[in-house]
C-alpha cells in the first residue's frame, strides 16, 4: 500500500484511544465562542500528552504510557443524516487530489523495462479511512469507543455554578440510565465525572472564581475539579490582530474544512442512488461486423455530451470488460450507508460528532481566525488542564476499575472452574472447538454484568492505556469463552484485538496473521457485519505493511471489495495495487490491472478525477507493449473522462491514439472511433475559437488511407486471374 503520514503504531494509537464526553452549560460555550470555537474544539489540539505518564495493571506492575491521546466528544451533538454522512465521505475523497509540481516527475520507479511515475502517497485514502473510523458506530461487542467519563463545564460568571453542575450531572445520569443505547455509549455504570470551572480573565472576577473553585473541591473532591482561565486577550485587542497572518493557529488542522453544501470539482455522484454518474456513460456493448453508422454516431455523440446523469441511456457500442453487475439497478446498499452494525438506519447510529454538531450557533461566530482571545499562556493552561485531567483523574480511575474487574473475574472464575469440573466428571469432557459456520446462530446476548463482557471491558481498558501484553492475555482468554458460547461477533472482536495487541507489544516480534484472517472472515461470512470487517482490514493492512508483508495485505484489501460500495472498493483496489508494486519483486502487471479495476469503480462512484488518474497510471504499463485492445480500452476511457472534465486537449489526444495503422479493431469499430475523435476535435476547435478568435493552426495528420492517382489503374471487364507466383496489385473495377 502507499506511504502514510503515520506509521502503523501511531495509526493504531490514534484509532483506539480513551473517549471522554463533554457537557457544557450555555454560558461556558459563550466564552468559547469569543475564539470562534466550541469547548471541544478549544481543547482538541492539546489532547495528546507530550510527556510520559505511568499506570499500574491489576497485578500492580507499572507500565509507561507514551504520547497518550484522548478524544473528547460533545455529548449534546446531533448526528448526521444518512445522506449527509455518505456525502461527507464522497467529498473527502473528491477534495483530496495529488499535488502536482511543475517540472517534477514525482516518484519514478524503474522495474525491468518499465519507468513508472507513481504517486507514493494517497491522502484521499487516509482521509477516507480516518473519517470512516470516526463515524463507525459503537457496538455491544466491544467498548473501545465507549466514553469512560464525562467532563462538565460551567462558567464562573454563572449565577449558581454548583447548581448548574448538579443539573448537568443529572442530565448525563438520566441519559446513561434511561437511554443506554443512545450515543454517546458509556463504558460502565461508574463513569468518571470531572468538573471544570471556566473563567474569563478579562471580564470575570478572580475572587469569585476562586471561591467557587474551593466550594467545588470540597463538594466533589480536589482530584476531579479544575479551574481553567482563558481569554486573557480582550476582544478589542483581538479585533486589531485579525489582519496578522503570522499568529499561530493550532486549531485549523483539526477543524472540518469540507463544506458539504458546495460541490467538489471532479466529483459527480448521486447521493440518493449512491451510484456513479458515469455508469450510463460507459459503453455497454461490443458490435462487430456491419453496424448502423447513423445509430452509432448518434449514440457516441449522446454519450460524449452526457453531463453525468445516472439515469441517462447507455451507449450501444461497447460492453465494459470490467463490468460485474447490472448498472440499471438503483437499489445498491452501500457500506457507507449502514449507520448501525445490524444494518438498521438509525439517525443515532453514527459516531461522527464533528460533523453532527448543530451549526445554528455558527452564525454568531466571528469570521476571523481561531483562538484570537487566547494568549500563549492560555494555550499553556489548556495543556496543563489536559495533563492534570489524565494524571489526576483518568488514569487513577482506569487503575481502580481494572482492579475491580480483575477481582470480580478472579472470584467468578474460581466458581466457574469448580462447577465445570463437576459437570465434566458426570457429562464428559470439553466439546471440540468448532470454527464459526455461516448457518449458525449469531444472536448470543449477554447481560451487562456477564463475566464474558467484564473480561472484554478489562481487556479494552488495558489496551486503551497501552498495557498490550496484559490486554493480549485477557483477549485470548475471552476469545475461548466466546468461542465456547458460539458468540461469533464477540469472538471475532476478541480475535481482532488480540492480534492488534500482540502487534503493538514491543516485546513481540511476530504478527498473528491467522487471527486477523479468522476475525475478518467471521465478520463477513458469519456475522454479516462489513463495517467491522472494514475496520479490521484497514488496521491489519497497516500492520502487514510495517512487516513488509505486502502480498498478504493486498489479498486482505481485495477480499473487502464488493458491490455494496463503489467508493470503498475503488480505494481498497488502489491500495492493493500499491501493495503489488511495493513488493520485493514488484508485480507490475498486477499493479496496472488493479489500478484499472480501481479506476472503473472510481468512475461508478462519480469520482472522475480519481478515475482519470488511475487509468493514466495503468497506461504506463500497457503502452507500447503489444497489448493493443487493452491500450484501446484505456485510451477510450481516458478520452471519455477527460471530455467529461472539460479537458478537451487531453480528450483529443487520447482519442487520437485510437486511430492507428495497425489497429486490431473491426472496421466498424475504427469508424466509430474516427467519428468520436472528430466530434471531440470539433469541440476543441470551437473552444479555441472562442478564446483566441479564428483558429488558423495546422490540421492534425491522421493515419488514413492515401489514394495516389498516378498509381491507380481502372480496368474494364472481368477481373483477370493472377499468374503463378504473382500478386495482383490493388485496382478499381467497374
Residue pairs with C-beta under 8 A, 6 or more apart in sequence:
1 122
1 541
1 545
1 550
1 553
1 557
1 575
1 576
1 578
1 579
1 582
2 119
2 120
2 121
2 122
2 125
2 575
2 578
3 120
3 121
4 11
4 121
4 126
4 542
5 121
5 126
6 14
7 546
8 503
8 542
8 543
8 545
8 546
9 504
9 546
11 539
11 542
12 500
12 503
12 504
12 539
12 542
12 543
13 67
13 69
13 466
14 69
15 133
15 539
16 144
16 463
16 464
16 500
17 68
17 69
17 70
17 71
17 464
18 68
18 70
18 71
18 148
18 394
18 398
18 464
18 465
19 70
19 71
19 72
19 73
19 145
19 146
19 147
19 148
19 184
20 70
20 71
20 72
20 73
20 147
20 148
20 149
20 150
20 151
20 192
20 194
20 394
21 72
21 73
21 74
21 75
21 147
21 149
21 150
21 151
21 172
21 184
22 39
22 40
22 72
22 73
22 74
22 75
22 150
22 151
22 153
23 75
23 76
23 150
23 151
23 152
23 153
23 168
23 171
23 172
24 32
24 38
24 39
24 74
24 76
24 152
24 153
24 154
25 153
25 154
25 155
25 158
25 164
25 168
27 154
27 155
27 157
27 158
28 39
28 153
28 154
28 155
28 198
29 38
29 39
29 361
30 155
31 155
31 157
31 198
31 200
31 230
31 231
32 38
32 39
32 41
32 42
32 198
32 230
33 361
33 364
33 365
34 231
34 235
34 238
34 372
34 373
35 42
35 230
35 231
35 370
35 371
35 372
35 373
35 374
36 365
36 366
36 368
36 369
36 370
36 371
36 372
37 251
37 370
37 371
38 74
38 357
38 361
39 153
39 198
40 72
40 73
40 74
40 353
41 251
41 254
41 255
41 370
42 230
42 251
42 371
42 382
43 72
43 382
43 385
43 386
44 72
44 251
44 254
45 250
45 251
45 253
45 254
46 250
46 379
46 382
46 383
46 385
46 386
47 69
47 70
47 71
47 72
47 386
48 67
48 68
48 69
48 70
49 65
49 67
49 68
49 69
49 386
49 387
49 390
50 67
50 383
51 387
52 64
52 65
52 66
53 64
53 65
53 68
53 390
53 391
53 395
54 62
54 63
54 64
54 65
55 62
55 63
55 65
55 395
55 398
55 399
55 465
55 467
56 62
56 63
56 399
57 63
57 402
57 462
57 467
57 470
58 402
58 403
58 405
58 406
58 407
58 458
58 470
59 470
61 470
63 465
63 466
63 467
64 466
65 395
65 465
65 466
66 466
68 390
68 465
68 466
70 386
70 389
70 390
70 394
72 151
73 147
73 184
73 353
74 353
74 357
75 150
75 172
75 175
75 184
77 353
77 356
77 357
77 358
78 356
78 357
78 358
79 183
79 347
79 348
79 349
79 350
79 352
79 356
80 88
80 135
80 350
80 352
80 355
80 356
81 347
82 337
82 339
82 345
82 347
83 271
83 272
84 260
84 355
85 135
85 336
85 337
85 339
85 350
85 352
85 355
86 271
86 274
86 334
86 336
86 337
87 260
87 271
88 131
88 135
88 258
88 260
88 352
88 355
89 128
89 131
89 132
89 135
89 336
89 567
90 264
90 267
90 269
90 271
90 567
90 605
90 606
90 607
91 258
91 260
91 264
91 267
92 124
92 127
92 128
92 131
92 258
93 124
93 127
93 128
93 267
93 567
93 571
93 607
93 610
94 264
94 265
94 266
94 267
94 607
94 609
94 610
95 127
95 258
95 264
96 123
96 124
96 127
97 124
97 266
97 609
97 610
98 119
98 121
98 123
98 613
100 106
105 117
106 117
106 118
106 119
106 120
107 117
107 118
107 119
107 120
108 115
108 116
108 117
108 118
109 115
109 116
109 118
109 581
109 586
110 116
111 581
111 586
111 588
112 588
114 588
114 620
114 621
116 581
116 588
116 617
116 620
116 621
117 620
118 581
118 617
119 613
119 617
122 574
122 575
122 578
124 571
124 610
125 571
125 574
125 575
128 567
128 568
128 571
129 538
131 352
132 336
132 534
132 538
133 535
133 538
134 351
134 352
134 353
134 354
135 350
135 351
135 352
135 355
136 145
136 351
136 531
136 532
136 535
137 183
137 339
137 340
137 341
137 349
137 350
137 351
137 531
138 145
138 146
138 183
138 184
138 185
138 351
139 341
139 489
139 493
139 532
141 456
141 489
141 490
141 492
141 493
142 456
142 460
142 493
142 497
143 187
143 456
143 457
143 460
143 461
144 460
144 463
144 464
144 497
145 185
145 351
146 184
146 185
146 186
146 187
147 184
147 185
147 186
147 187
147 191
148 187
148 191
148 192
148 394
148 397
148 398
148 464
149 191
149 192
149 193
149 194
149 393
149 394
149 397
150 172
150 191
150 192
150 193
150 194
151 194
151 195
151 196
151 389
152 165
152 168
152 169
152 172
152 193
152 194
152 195
152 196
153 196
153 198
154 161
154 164
154 165
154 168
154 195
154 196
154 197
154 198
155 161
155 197
155 198
155 199
155 200
155 204
156 197
156 198
156 199
156 200
156 204
156 205
156 208
156 209
156 212
157 200
157 203
157 204
158 164
161 197
161 212
161 216
162 212
162 215
162 216
162 219
165 195
165 216
165 220
169 193
172 193
175 182
176 186
176 189
176 191
180 186
181 348
182 348
183 348
183 349
183 350
183 351
187 457
187 461
188 401
188 457
190 401
192 224
192 393
192 394
192 397
193 220
193 224
194 224
194 225
194 226
194 389
194 393
195 216
195 220
195 224
195 225
195 226
196 225
196 226
196 227
196 228
196 385
197 209
197 212
197 213
197 216
197 225
197 226
197 227
197 228
198 228
198 230
199 206
199 209
199 227
199 228
199 229
199 230
200 230
200 231
201 229
201 230
201 231
201 232
201 378
202 231
202 232
202 233
202 234
202 373
203 231
209 227
210 227
213 225
213 227
216 225
217 225
223 392
223 393
223 396
224 392
224 393
226 385
226 388
226 389
228 381
228 382
228 385
229 378
229 381
230 373
230 374
230 378
230 381
230 382
231 373
231 374
231 378
232 373
232 374
232 375
232 377
232 378
233 241
233 372
233 373
233 374
233 375
233 378
234 373
235 373
238 368
238 372
238 373
241 247
241 372
242 368
242 369
242 372
247 369
247 372
249 369
249 370
249 371
250 371
250 379
251 370
251 371
252 369
252 370
255 370
256 354
256 355
260 355
265 609
266 607
266 608
266 609
266 610
266 645
267 606
267 607
267 608
267 609
268 276
268 277
268 278
268 308
268 606
268 608
268 644
269 275
269 276
269 277
269 605
269 606
269 607
270 277
270 310
270 606
273 310
273 330
273 332
274 332
274 334
274 336
274 337
274 566
275 310
275 327
275 330
275 332
275 566
275 604
275 606
276 310
276 566
276 602
276 603
276 604
276 605
276 606
276 607
277 308
277 309
277 310
277 606
278 306
278 308
278 603
278 604
278 606
278 608
278 611
278 640
278 641
278 644
279 310
279 327
279 603
279 604
280 306
280 309
280 310
280 311
280 312
280 313
280 314
280 327
281 303
281 306
281 308
281 312
281 314
281 315
281 640
281 644
282 314
282 315
282 318
282 320
282 323
282 327
282 603
282 637
282 640
283 303
283 314
283 315
283 316
283 317
283 318
283 319
283 320
283 636
284 314
284 315
284 316
284 317
284 318
284 319
284 320
284 323
284 327
285 315
285 316
285 317
285 318
285 319
286 317
286 318
286 319
286 669
287 296
287 316
287 317
287 668
287 669
288 666
288 668
288 669
289 666
289 668
290 668
291 668
291 672
293 668
293 671
295 316
296 316
296 317
296 668
296 671
296 672
296 675
297 672
297 675
299 315
299 316
299 317
300 315
300 317
300 672
300 675
300 676
300 679
301 679
302 312
302 313
302 315
303 315
303 317
303 640
304 640
304 643
304 676
304 679
304 680
306 312
306 644
307 644
308 606
308 644
310 330
314 327
317 669
317 672
318 636
320 600
321 633
322 596
322 597
322 600
324 563
325 563
327 604
332 563
332 564
332 566
333 564
334 564
334 565
334 566
334 567
334 568
335 530
335 531
335 534
335 564
335 565
335 568
336 565
336 567
336 568
337 345
338 345
338 530
338 531
339 345
339 346
339 347
339 349
339 350
340 346
340 349
341 529
341 531
341 532
343 528
350 356
366 372
371 378
371 379
395 465
398 461
398 464
398 465
401 461
402 458
402 461
402 462
405 454
405 455
405 457
405 458
405 461
406 458
408 451
408 454
409 451
409 454
409 455
409 458
412 451
413 451
416 451
424 430
431 484
433 483
433 484
435 518
436 442
436 486
436 488
436 491
436 492
436 521
436 522
436 525
436 526
437 526
438 525
438 526
440 486
440 488
440 526
441 486
442 486
442 487
442 488
442 489
442 526
442 527
444 485
444 486
444 487
444 488
444 489
444 490
446 452
446 453
446 487
446 490
447 453
451 481
452 478
452 481
452 482
452 485
452 487
452 490
455 474
455 477
455 478
455 481
456 478
456 490
456 493
456 494
458 474
459 471
459 474
459 475
459 478
459 494
459 497
459 501
460 471
460 497
462 468
462 470
462 471
462 474
463 471
463 475
463 497
463 500
463 501
466 504
468 501
468 502
468 504
468 505
468 506
469 501
469 505
469 507
471 497
471 501
472 498
472 501
472 502
472 505
475 494
475 497
475 498
475 501
476 494
476 498
478 490
478 494
479 491
479 494
479 495
479 498
482 488
482 490
482 491
482 494
483 491
488 522
488 526
488 527
489 522
489 523
489 527
489 529
491 522
492 518
492 519
492 520
492 522
492 523
492 526
492 527
492 532
492 536
493 519
493 532
495 515
495 516
495 518
495 519
495 522
496 515
496 516
496 519
496 520
496 532
496 536
496 539
498 512
498 515
499 511
499 512
499 513
499 515
499 516
499 519
499 540
499 543
500 539
500 540
500 543
502 508
502 510
502 511
502 512
502 515
503 511
503 512
503 543
511 543
511 544
511 547
511 549
513 544
513 549
513 552
516 536
516 540
516 543
516 556
517 556
519 536
520 533
520 536
520 537
520 540
520 556
520 559
520 560
523 529
523 530
523 532
523 533
523 536
524 530
524 533
524 559
530 560
530 562
530 564
533 560
534 560
534 568
537 556
537 557
537 559
537 560
537 572
540 553
540 556
541 553
541 556
541 557
541 575
544 550
544 552
544 553
544 556
545 553
545 579
548 584
550 579
550 580
550 582
550 583
551 579
551 583
553 575
553 576
553 579
554 576
554 579
554 580
554 594
557 572
557 573
557 575
557 576
557 579
558 572
558 573
558 576
558 594
560 568
560 569
560 572
561 568
561 569
561 572
561 573
561 601
562 569
563 569
566 601
566 602
566 604
566 605
567 601
567 602
567 605
567 607
569 601
570 598
570 599
570 600
570 601
570 602
570 604
570 605
570 607
570 610
570 614
571 598
573 594
573 595
573 597
573 598
573 601
574 594
574 595
574 598
574 614
576 594
577 590
577 591
577 592
577 593
577 594
577 595
577 598
578 591
580 586
580 587
580 588
580 590
580 591
580 594
581 587
581 588
581 591
588 621
589 621
591 621
592 617
592 618
592 620
592 621
592 622
593 618
595 614
595 615
595 617
595 618
596 614
596 615
596 618
596 634
598 614
599 610
599 611
599 612
599 613
599 614
599 615
599 618
599 637
600 611
602 608
602 610
602 611
602 614
603 611
603 637
603 641
608 641
608 644
608 645
609 645
611 637
611 641
612 638
612 641
612 642
612 645
615 634
615 637
615 638
615 641
616 638
618 634
619 631
619 634
619 635
619 638
622 630
622 631
622 634
623 631
628 660
628 662
628 663
628 664
629 664
629 665
631 657
632 658
632 663
632 664
632 665
635 654
635 655
635 657
635 658
636 654
636 655
636 658
636 673
638 650
638 651
638 654
639 651
639 652
639 654
639 655
639 658
639 676
639 680
640 651
642 648
642 650
642 651
642 654
643 651
643 680
643 683
648 680
648 683
648 684
648 687
649 684
651 680
651 684
652 677
652 680
652 681
652 684
655 673
655 676
655 677
655 680
655 681
656 677
656 700
656 702
658 665
658 673
658 676
658 677
659 670
659 673
659 674
659 677
659 702
659 703
660 703
661 703
663 670
665 673
674 702
681 700
685 695
688 695
689 695
712 731
712 732
713 729
713 731
713 732
714 731
714 732
714 733
714 734
715 731
715 732
715 733
716 734
719 733
720 728
722 728
